Amino acid sequence: MHPRLHRRTNLPQRGFTLVEQLAAVAVAGTLSVAALPGLVALEQQAQSTALASLAASAGAAMVLNQAGCMVTDQQASPGKCQPVRDCADVAGLLMTGLPAGYQVQAQPLPAQGGVCTLVRQQDGGSARFPGAAAGG
């Protein structure tokens, strides 16, 4: 037999024993259970931030549309002024509309504007944003 192909049997075995592997899995499991509450809180914070951000975007879209309508003397014009009479009209002002799972409560807007409410349908979370009637 060739000397390089000959396997020495007196070398110590390398690798982990089953007990060592089970101990590592148990430690990893314990650490993941300890981190779980932090991850749940992080998810809730992300959902709240997404709701607030979407409400801010809706409010900004209302204000920008109102400004565009002022420039066109309240005449509807694609890309500048869209008629807005109700809070729910904001979906047409957003580039992609409202994301799935969100809804703006329908509420007529007076000429001086009002407050609109965005609702996350999954859990009823809500955020308010300024509404602005526009487009005579």
Order of alpha helices (4+ residues) and beta strands (2+ residues): alpha-beta-beta-beta
